[in-house]
Amino acid sequence: MMPKVSIIVPVYNARKYLKTCMNSLVNQTLDDIEIIAIDDGSQDNSSDILEQYKDNYQGKVKIIHTLNNGVGAARNKGLDLAGGEFVKFVDADDYLNLDILERMYIIAKENGVSLVRGNYLNKIGVIQMNNAGWNQFNTNQIVNISENKDYIVTENPGIGNKLMSRDLIGDLRFPEQTKWEDLGMIPATLAGAERIAYLNEPVYHYRMHLNTTVKDFLKPIPNIFDIIHSLNHLEKGMEKLGVLEDFQQQMLSIYALHTLFRVENVIWWPTFSKNKKEKIVSSLTSVLDLTYPNWREDKMVEQFKDFNPFFGRDMKRLVSYEKDIYKVGNQEDAGNQIQKVFVK
């Protein structure tokens, strides 16, 4: 019999939190689930911990051991194996309330929707914060995506807060060997969902490790151009679903906003000279100019400036970091320009 939910868990050197994660999954109140853990070449004893769960919960826990190929490849491997009606992604250092899958599954079935979303409960040590994200909804409701197209822009592109039907995902896959892999798929599933159930309450316990949360704003990222790879992957996914034409304006907004978020990272890097920052920022904005020439007039960028004053301030600073002498002619030139900055 088809499981109601397939839970896909990429695991890499996660021994510190792995038992908490797995306990929250094997003890779910929802019957008929399968847990597919992808051991992505862990170097610690994560593999041994997973094997214990496989032995103790035979038929419920499946373990796949792979070489270290990154979280995108691990999730894709899980999708290839998932036999459930719905799919839930959980990272190995996060966890769920024991009844949340049952609640989300019932909501999906009762309302005939292919995607149910909720809020994140962000946790930094003992501090926890409900994160509803940037959106226009403040109550539990059914959202018609065709009537609220901008929702695919304002919804958090992360996977942790969502339960998605396997049919909705279809052949869509995450980009591999790249950062920001969630962005490369999630907005496409939202665009293809037609109707979603919007829950304005926490459904996912997300551990925000302080050292990694602030790292991108303090430590230069050599693969910052991965954002363009993820966005291009997303665009192809939306085209595959046949929704790109209907959501062309929203794709522009997503492309602009998430490229500008990376521009913010660069502007904040304290150890980089102004000259290096100018080269990277100009390369990133050149890609925007080439791909979506009208991005500077995008309404969603303007709205996010109002939502996030720090973003608004950094966009005012952007002008001083754009230099025509560093402008590039295509995406390959931009990527090469960025890589040259990191060569010592």
DOTOR-669350 format. One record per residue (C-alpha): residue number from 1; x, y, z; residue in three letters. Coordinates in Angstrom, 1 decimal, always signed. Layout:
N
    nr       xx       yy       zz   rest
   NUM        X        Y        Z    ALA
...
END
This chain:
344
    nr       xx       yy       zz   rest
     1     +0.0     +0.0     +0.0    MET
     2     +1.2     +3.5     -0.8    MET
     3     +2.6     +5.4     +2.2    PRO
     4     +0.7     +8.5     +3.1    LYS
     5     +3.9    +10.5     +3.4    VAL
     6     +7.5     +9.9     +2.4    SER
     7     +9.9    +11.8     +4.7    ILE
     8    +13.3    +12.6     +3.1    ILE
     9    +16.2    +13.3     +5.4    VAL
    10    +19.6    +14.2     +4.0    PRO
    11    +22.3    +13.4     +6.6    VAL
    12    +25.8    +14.6     +6.7    TYR
    13    +27.9    +14.6     +9.9    ASN
    14    +24.7    +15.2    +12.0    ALA
    15    +25.3    +13.1    +15.0    ARG
    16    +24.8    +15.9    +17.5    LYS
    17    +21.1    +16.4    +16.6    TYR
    18    +20.3    +13.3    +14.5    LEU
    19    +18.5    +11.3    +17.3    LYS
    20    +16.3    +14.2    +18.1    THR
    21    +15.4    +14.5    +14.5    CYS
    22    +14.8    +10.8    +13.9    MET
    23    +12.8    +10.4    +17.2    ASN
    24    +10.4    +13.2    +16.0    SER
    25     +9.8    +11.2    +12.8    LEU
    26     +9.5     +7.6    +13.9    VAL
    27     +7.0     +8.6    +16.6    ASN
    28     +4.7    +10.6    +14.3    GLN
    29     +1.0    +10.0    +15.0    THR
    30     +0.3     +9.6    +11.3    LEU
    31     +0.2     +6.0    +10.2    ASP
    32     +1.6     +4.7     +6.9    ASP
    33     +4.7     +6.8     +6.6    ILE
    34     +8.2     +6.0     +5.2    GLU
    35    +11.4     +7.6     +6.3    ILE
    36    +14.1     +7.8     +3.7    ILE
    37    +17.4     +8.9     +5.2    ALA
    38    +20.2     +9.6     +2.7    ILE
    39    +23.6     +9.3     +4.4    ASP
    40    +25.6    +11.7     +2.3    ASP
    41    +29.1    +10.3     +3.0    GLY
    42    +29.1    +11.2     +6.7    SER
    43    +32.5    +11.2     +8.4    GLN
    44    +31.2    +10.8    +12.0    ASP
    45    +28.9     +8.1    +13.4    ASN
    46    +25.7     +9.3    +11.8    SER
    47    +25.7     +6.2     +9.7    SER
    48    +25.7     +3.9    +12.8    ASP
    49    +22.9     +6.0    +14.3    ILE
    50    +20.8     +5.6    +11.2    LEU
    51    +21.4     +1.8    +11.1    GLU
    52    +20.1     +1.6    +14.6    GLN
    53    +16.9     +3.2    +13.6    TYR
    54    +16.6     +1.0    +10.6    LYS
    55    +16.9     -2.1    +12.8    ASP
    56    +14.5     -0.8    +15.4    ASN
    57    +11.9     +0.4    +12.9    TYR
    58    +12.0     -2.2    +10.2    GLN
    59     +9.8     -1.3     +7.2    GLY
    60     +9.5     +2.3     +8.3    LYS
    61    +13.1     +3.5     +8.0    VAL
    62    +15.1     +3.1     +4.9    LYS
    63    +18.8     +4.1     +4.7    ILE
    64    +20.7     +5.0     +1.5    ILE
    65    +24.5     +5.4     +1.7    HIS
    66    +26.1     +7.6     -0.9    THR
    67    +29.3     +9.5     -1.5    LEU
    68    +29.2    +13.1     -0.4    ASN
    69    +27.4    +14.9     -3.3    ASN
    70    +25.6    +17.6     -1.3    GLY
    71    +22.1    +18.2     +0.0    VAL
    72    +20.5    +18.8     -3.5    GLY
    73    +21.7    +15.4     -4.8    ALA
    74    +20.6    +13.7     -1.5    ALA
    75    +17.1    +15.1     -1.8    ARG
    76    +16.9    +14.1     -5.4    ASN
    77    +17.9    +10.6     -4.5    LYS
    78    +15.2    +10.5     -1.9    GLY
    79    +12.6    +11.8     -4.4    LEU
    80    +13.6     +9.0     -6.9    ASP
    81    +12.8     +6.4     -4.2    LEU
    82     +9.8     +8.1     -2.5    ALA
    83     +6.6     +6.1     -2.9    GLY
    84     +4.3     +8.3     -0.7    GLY
    85     +1.3    +10.2     -1.7    GLU
    86     +2.9    +13.3     -0.1    PHE
    87     +6.5    +14.3     +0.5    VAL
    88     +8.1    +16.0     +3.5    LYS
    89    +11.7    +17.2     +3.6    PHE
    90    +13.4    +17.4     +7.0    VAL
    91    +17.0    +18.4     +7.6    ASP
    92    +18.9    +16.2    +10.0    ALA
    93    +19.5    +18.9    +12.6    ASP
    94    +15.8    +20.0    +12.7    ASP
    95    +12.7    +18.2    +14.0    TYR
    96     +8.9    +18.1    +14.0    LEU
    97     +6.1    +18.1    +16.5    ASN
    98     +4.8    +14.5    +16.7    LEU
    99     +1.3    +15.3    +15.4    ASP
   100     +2.2    +17.8    +12.6    ILE
   101     +2.3    +15.4     +9.7    LEU
   102     -1.1    +14.0    +10.6    GLU
   103     -2.6    +17.5    +10.9    ARG
   104     -1.0    +18.7     +7.6    MET
   105     -2.1    +15.5     +5.8    TYR
   106     -5.7    +15.8     +7.0    ILE
   107     -5.8    +19.4     +5.9    ILE
   108     -4.5    +18.5     +2.5    ALA
   109     -7.0    +15.8     +2.0    LYS
   110    -10.0    +17.6     +3.4    GLU
   111     -9.4    +20.7     +1.2    ASN
   112     -8.1    +18.9     -1.9    GLY
   113     -4.9    +20.8     -2.1    VAL
   114     -1.5    +19.5     -3.2    SER
   115     +0.6    +21.7     -0.9    LEU
   116     +0.3    +22.7     +2.8    VAL
   117     +2.6    +25.3     +4.2    ARG
   118     +3.2    +26.6     +7.7    GLY
   119     +5.6    +28.8     +9.6    ASN
   120     +9.1    +28.1    +10.8    TYR
   121     +9.9    +28.1    +14.5    LEU
   122    +13.4    +29.4    +14.4    ASN
   123    +15.6    +28.3    +17.2    LYS
   124    +19.0    +29.8    +18.3    ILE
   125    +20.0    +27.9    +21.4    GLY
   126    +17.2    +28.3    +23.9    VAL
   127    +15.7    +31.3    +22.0    ILE
   128    +12.8    +30.5    +19.6    GLN
   129    +10.9    +32.8    +17.3    MET
   130     +7.8    +32.2    +15.1    ASN
   131     +8.8    +33.1    +11.6    ASN
   132     +5.8    +33.7     +9.3    ALA
   133     +7.9    +35.3     +6.6    GLY
   134     +7.0    +38.1     +4.2    TRP
   135     +3.5    +37.6     +3.0    ASN
   136     +0.1    +39.2     +2.9    GLN
   137     -1.8    +36.6     +4.9    PHE
   138     -2.3    +36.5     +8.6    ASN
   139     -4.9    +33.8     +9.1    THR
   140     -5.3    +30.1     +8.2    ASN
   141     -6.9    +29.9     +4.7    GLN
   142     -7.0    +28.3     +1.3    ILE
   143     -5.0    +30.4     -1.2    VAL
   144     -5.8    +30.4     -4.9    ASN
   145     -2.4    +30.9     -6.5    ILE
   146     -3.8    +32.0     -9.9    SER
   147     -5.5    +34.9     -8.1    GLU
   148     -2.5    +35.6     -5.8    ASN
   149     +0.4    +35.1     -8.2    LYS
   150     +2.8    +37.3     -6.1    ASP
   151     +2.6    +34.6     -3.4    TYR
   152     +5.3    +32.6     -5.1    ILE
   153     +7.6    +35.6     -4.6    VAL
   154     +6.7    +36.3     -0.9    THR
   155     +6.5    +32.8     +0.3    GLU
   156     +9.7    +31.5     +2.0    ASN
   157    +11.4    +29.3     -0.7    PRO
   158    +12.6    +26.8     +2.0    GLY
   159    +11.3    +23.2     +2.0    ILE
   160    +11.0    +22.6     +5.7    GLY
   161     +7.6    +24.2     +6.3    ASN
   162     +5.9    +22.5     +3.4    LYS
   163     +4.1    +19.2     +2.7    LEU
   164     +3.8    +18.6     -1.0    MET
   165     +2.1    +15.9     -3.0    SER
   166     +4.3    +13.6     -5.0    ARG
   167     +2.2    +14.3     -8.1    ASP
   168     +2.8    +18.0     -7.8    LEU
   169     +6.6    +17.5     -7.6    ILE
   170     +6.6    +15.1    -10.6    GLY
   171     +9.9    +15.3    -12.4    ASP
   172    +11.0    +18.5    -10.7    LEU
   173    +14.4    +18.2     -9.0    ARG
   174    +16.7    +20.3     -6.9    PHE
   175    +19.9    +21.8     -8.5    PRO
   176    +22.9    +19.8     -7.4    GLU
   177    +26.4    +20.9     -6.2    GLN
   178    +25.1    +24.4     -5.6    THR
   179    +24.0    +26.7     -2.8    LYS
   180    +20.5    +27.9     -2.4    TRP
   181    +19.1    +24.7     -3.9    GLU
   182    +15.6    +25.2     -2.3    ASP
   183    +15.1    +28.3     -4.4    LEU
   184    +15.8    +26.2     -7.5    GLY
   185    +12.6    +24.2     -7.1    MET
   186    +10.1    +25.5     -4.5    ILE
   187     +8.6    +28.6     -6.3    PRO
   188     +7.9    +26.3     -9.3    ALA
   189     +5.9    +23.9     -7.1    THR
   190     +4.0    +26.8     -5.7    LEU
   191     +3.2    +28.1     -9.2    ALA
   192     +2.0    +24.6    -10.2    GLY
   193     -0.1    +24.0     -7.0    ALA
   194     -3.2    +26.0     -8.1    GLU
   195     -4.5    +26.0     -4.5    ARG
   196     -2.6    +25.7     -1.3    ILE
   197     -3.5    +25.5     +2.4    ALA
   198     -1.9    +28.4     +4.3    TYR
   199     -1.3    +27.7     +8.0    LEU
   200     -0.2    +30.7    +10.0    ASN
   201     +1.3    +28.7    +12.8    GLU
   202     +4.7    +26.9    +13.4    PRO
   203     +5.0    +23.5    +11.8    VAL
   204     +8.8    +23.0    +11.6    TYR
   205    +11.6    +23.4    +14.3    HIS
   206    +14.5    +25.0    +12.4    TYR
   207    +17.8    +25.2    +14.2    ARG
   208    +19.6    +28.4    +13.2    MET
   209    +23.3    +27.9    +14.1    HIS
   210    +24.6    +31.3    +14.9    LEU
   211    +28.0    +30.7    +13.3    ASN
   212    +26.4    +29.7     +9.9    THR
   213    +23.5    +32.2    +10.1    THR
   214    +25.8    +35.2    +10.1    VAL
   215    +28.6    +33.6     +8.1    LYS
   216    +27.5    +34.7     +4.7    ASP
   217    +27.4    +38.4     +5.9    PHE
   218    +30.9    +38.1     +7.4    LEU
   219    +32.8    +35.6     +5.4    LYS
   220    +33.3    +35.9     +1.6    PRO
   221    +31.5    +33.1     -0.4    ILE
   222    +33.6    +31.9     -3.4    PRO
   223    +30.5    +30.2     -4.9    ASN
   224    +28.2    +33.2     -4.6    ILE
   225    +27.5    +32.9     -8.3    PHE
   226    +25.6    +29.7     -7.5    ASP
   227    +22.6    +31.9     -7.0    ILE
   228    +22.4    +32.4    -10.7    ILE
   229    +22.6    +28.7    -11.3    HIS
   230    +19.8    +28.1     -8.9    SER
   231    +17.6    +30.8    -10.5    LEU
   232    +18.2    +29.4    -14.0    ASN
   233    +17.3    +26.0    -12.7    HIS
   234    +14.1    +27.4    -11.3    LEU
   235    +13.2    +29.1    -14.6    GLU
   236    +13.7    +25.8    -16.4    LYS
   237    +11.5    +24.0    -13.9    GLY
   238     +8.7    +26.5    -14.3    MET
   239     +9.0    +26.1    -18.0    GLU
   240     +8.8    +22.3    -17.6    LYS
   241     +5.6    +22.7    -15.6    LEU
   242     +4.1    +25.0    -18.3    GLY
   243     +3.7    +27.9    -15.8    VAL
   244     +6.6    +30.2    -16.8    LEU
   245     +4.5    +32.3    -19.2    GLU
   246     +1.8    +32.9    -16.7    ASP
   247     +4.3    +33.8    -13.9    PHE
   248     +6.8    +35.7    -16.0    GLN
   249     +6.5    +38.9    -13.9    GLN
   250     +6.9    +36.9    -10.7    GLN
   251    +10.0    +35.1    -12.1    MET
   252    +11.5    +38.5    -12.7    LEU
   253    +10.8    +39.5     -9.1    SER
   254    +12.3    +36.3     -7.7    ILE
   255    +15.4    +36.7    -10.0    TYR
   256    +15.9    +40.3     -8.9    ALA
   257    +15.3    +39.9     -5.2    LEU
   258    +17.4    +36.8     -4.6    HIS
   259    +20.3    +38.2     -6.7    THR
   260    +20.1    +41.4     -4.7    LEU
   261    +20.1    +39.4     -1.4    PHE
   262    +23.5    +38.1     -2.5    ARG
   263    +24.6    +41.6     -3.4    VAL
   264    +23.8    +42.5     +0.2    GLU
   265    +26.1    +39.7     +1.4    ASN
   266    +28.9    +41.2     -0.7    VAL
   267    +28.4    +44.7     +0.5    ILE
   268    +28.6    +43.5     +4.1    TRP
   269    +31.8    +41.5     +3.8    TRP
   270    +34.2    +43.3     +6.2    PRO
   271    +37.4    +41.7     +4.9    THR
   272    +36.9    +42.5     +1.3    PHE
   273    +38.2    +45.7     -0.3    SER
   274    +35.8    +48.1     -2.0    LYS
   275    +37.4    +47.3     -5.3    ASN
   276    +36.7    +43.6     -5.0    LYS
   277    +33.2    +44.2     -3.9    LYS
   278    +32.6    +46.4     -6.9    GLU
   279    +33.7    +43.7     -9.3    LYS
   280    +31.4    +41.1     -7.8    ILE
   281    +28.4    +43.4     -7.4    VAL
   282    +28.7    +44.7    -10.9    SER
   283    +29.0    +41.2    -12.3    SER
   284    +25.8    +40.1    -10.4    LEU
   285    +23.8    +43.2    -11.5    THR
   286    +25.1    +42.7    -15.1    SER
   287    +23.4    +39.3    -15.1    VAL
   288    +20.2    +41.0    -14.0    LEU
   289    +20.5    +43.6    -16.7    ASP
   290    +21.0    +40.9    -19.3    LEU
   291    +18.3    +38.6    -18.1    THR
   292    +15.6    +41.1    -16.9    TYR
   293    +16.5    +44.6    -18.2    PRO
   294    +13.5    +46.2    -16.3    ASN
   295    +14.3    +44.8    -12.9    TRP
   296    +15.1    +48.2    -11.4    ARG
   297    +11.4    +49.1    -11.7    GLU
   298    +10.1    +45.8    -10.2    ASP
   299     +7.3    +46.4     -7.7    LYS
   300     +8.2    +43.5     -5.5    MET
   301    +11.7    +44.8     -4.9    VAL
   302    +10.2    +48.1     -3.9    GLU
   303     +7.7    +46.3     -1.5    GLN
   304    +10.5    +44.4     +0.1    PHE
   305    +12.4    +47.6     +0.8    LYS
   306     +9.4    +48.7     +2.9    ASP
   307     +9.2    +45.3     +4.6    PHE
   308    +12.9    +45.1     +5.4    ASN
   309    +14.5    +48.5     +6.2    PRO
   310    +18.0    +47.0     +6.1    PHE
   311    +17.4    +45.8     +2.5    PHE
   312    +16.2    +49.3     +1.6    GLY
   313    +19.3    +50.9     +3.1    ARG
   314    +21.6    +48.4     +1.3    ASP
   315    +19.9    +49.1     -2.0    MET
   316    +20.7    +52.8     -1.6    LYS
   317    +24.3    +51.8     -1.1    ARG
   318    +24.2    +49.6     -4.2    LEU
   319    +24.8    +52.5     -6.5    VAL
   320    +28.3    +53.2     -5.1    SER
   321    +29.3    +49.5     -5.8    TYR
   322    +28.2    +49.3     -9.4    GLU
   323    +31.0    +50.3    -11.8    LYS
   324    +30.6    +50.2    -15.6    ASP
   325    +34.2    +49.1    -16.0    ILE
   326    +33.3    +45.8    -14.4    TYR
   327    +30.2    +45.2    -16.5    LYS
   328    +30.1    +41.8    -18.4    VAL
   329    +28.6    +40.6    -21.6    GLY
   330    +27.1    +37.2    -20.5    ASN
   331    +26.6    +35.0    -17.5    GLN
   332    +29.8    +33.0    -18.2    GLU
   333    +31.8    +36.3    -18.2    ASP
   334    +30.1    +37.2    -14.9    ALA
   335    +31.0    +33.9    -13.3    GLY
   336    +34.6    +34.1    -14.4    ASN
   337    +34.9    +37.7    -13.2    GLN
   338    +33.7    +36.7     -9.7    ILE
   339    +36.0    +33.7     -9.5    GLN
   340    +39.0    +35.9    -10.4    LYS
   341    +38.3    +38.0     -7.4    VAL
   342    +38.9    +35.0     -5.1    PHE
   343    +42.2    +33.9     -6.8    VAL
   344    +45.0    +35.0     -4.6    LYS
END
